[in-house]
Amino acid sequence: MTLDARQYFPLNTAYLCQDCDCVGNNSMRCPACASEVLISLASVFARQEEIKAAEQKLLLVPAMAA
């Protein structure tokens, strides 16, 4: 008998430990090594949306007079 031990959680609660490269859902400490050096994966994967939003803001800023 094979036991399937897959775990999953929403992207907005996923954090990558920059010390041991493990992914967990605790924003304070890595569950594998207890490091506090974490980065939110949602902020990394949502970069296209941030770029589009920044481009739209640039279009709304009036041009400066020379």
N, C-alpha and C positions, 0 to 999 in steps of 0.2 A: 504494500500500500504506500502510495506516494502522498506526502503532505505538501500542499501548495501554500507557501508562506508569503505570498505577495501582500504588500501593503501599499496603500495609496492615500493621498490627501490632496486637497485643492492647491493649485499653483500659488495662490496668494498666501498660503501658509508654509510654503517650501523655502528652506534656507540652505545654502551651500556653505559648508565649512571651508574656509580658505587654508586651514592648516592640514586637514586630513582628506579633503575632497569628498566627504560624505554629505548626503542630503538628509535633512530631518525637518520636523515641523515645530521646532522650538526656536523662538526668536532670541532667546537669551544665551543658551549654551548648546553646543553640539552634543547630540546624544551619544556619539561614538568616543570623542576625546575630551569633552567638556570645555573646549575652546570657546571663547567669546567672539572670535573673528568670523562673523557670518555675513553673508550677503543674501538679500531677498531675490529669489529667482524670478518672481513676478516683475520686479523692476528691470531685470536683465532682458526678459523676453518681451516686455512691453515697449521696447525702445522704438520700434517703428511708429507706434502711436505718439510717443513723445516727439519724434522728429517731425511728424505731420503737424502736430499742434504747434511746434516752434515755427514751422514754415508759415502756418496760418497767421500767427502773431506777427511775423515779419511783414506779411502782406498788409496788415491792418495799421502798421505804424506809418504815419505820414512822412514823406520825404523831407529832409532838411533843406532849407533854402541856402544857396551858395552865396 
